[in-house]
Structure formats: structure tokens, C-alpha cells
Amino acid sequence: MDAWPNSEVGDLVSPRGESIVLSFKAGAAITKGDPVYLADQDTVVPATAARDCVGIALENASEDDYVPVCILGVVKVVAGATISRGQAVYGADASKRILPLTDQDVDESGANTYTIYYARKLGIALDNFSAPGDAGRILVVK
């Protein structure tokens, strides 16, 4: 399935005036549509495992180039799993695809400790992704 077939993966679908795009230095080669995380001060690299991503790269970039990154807005991405519309998402799998962020059980009795991944959430799925490799929109809300 390909929601929004007239746009490419990594395209900013929301109007620029309703989005926030920041420029970061690329710490490695980055492909348009990659979820990226801060690897160093003002430097991003593509996520190839579960990371606290800051946004989605909007252009290809070579190492040491600057790349625009959507940190708030609607962007077309590729899913690495089945994701339901409205579900929280994060980045990424080994192929730099978006994954569903599942709710965690919380033990309110205080007997157990747990971690809640507040920073892990990259955004919200705006489309249903029926299978890995499906393309669709997410609302990036970093």
C-alpha cells in the first residue's frame, strides 16, 4: 500500500508554515526519509535500531553536509511493521523504517521498576500501514 502516491518517501506533506524544519550536520550518509537521531552536538545520523529520534530527514546528505530535518509536521515514511492509524511510532529497524511504539505495563504498587520511553516517540501514524514496506504519513511531534 502507498498512501499519498503522488509524493515520495521523505516529502514534507504539511505546509512549511505549519511545520518546523531544522538543519543539522550529517554525521554519516543520510537518505531522504530516514529517521535520524542526535549522535553529537547538532549532528544527526540515521537510526538503524531503536533510538530517540529527533525527526525525519527531508533530503539526501553526505557525511559533513547539512540536512533539513522535520521535527514537527507531516512526512511520508516507510513502515517496518504493521501500524494502525493513530498509533504512536518510533525509529527504527535495521532498514531505517518506522515501527509501532507499544504501550508499556505499569506496576502501580511500587514493587517493580519500569522505563517509559517518552523521548522514543517520534510521532503518530496518520495512515494504516498494512505490512512492512508500506509507505504512508506520520505526524512528527518531537
C-alpha positions, 0 to 999 in steps of 0.5 A: 500500500502507498498512501499519498502516491503522488509524493515520495518517501521523505516529502514534507506533506504539511505546509512549511508554515505549519511545520518546523524544519531544522538543519543539522550536520550529517554525521554519516550518509543520510537518505531522504526519509530516514529517521535520524537521531542526535549522535553529537552536538547538532549532528544527526545520523540515521537510526538503524535500531531503536533510538530517540529520534529527533525527526525525519530527514527531508533530503539526501546528505553526505557525511559533513553536509547539512540536512533539513530535518522535520521535527514537527509536521507531516512526512511520508515514511516507510513502515517496518511493521504493521501500524494502525492509524493513530498509533504512536511510532518510533525509529527504527529497524535495521532498514531505517523504517518506522515501527509501532511504539507499544504501550508499556505495563505499569506496576502501580504498587511500587514493587517493580521498576519500569522505563517509559520511553517518552523521548522514543516517540517520534510521532503518530501514524496518520495512515494504516500501514498494512505490512512492512514496506508500506509507505504512508504519513506520520505526524512528527511531534518531537 
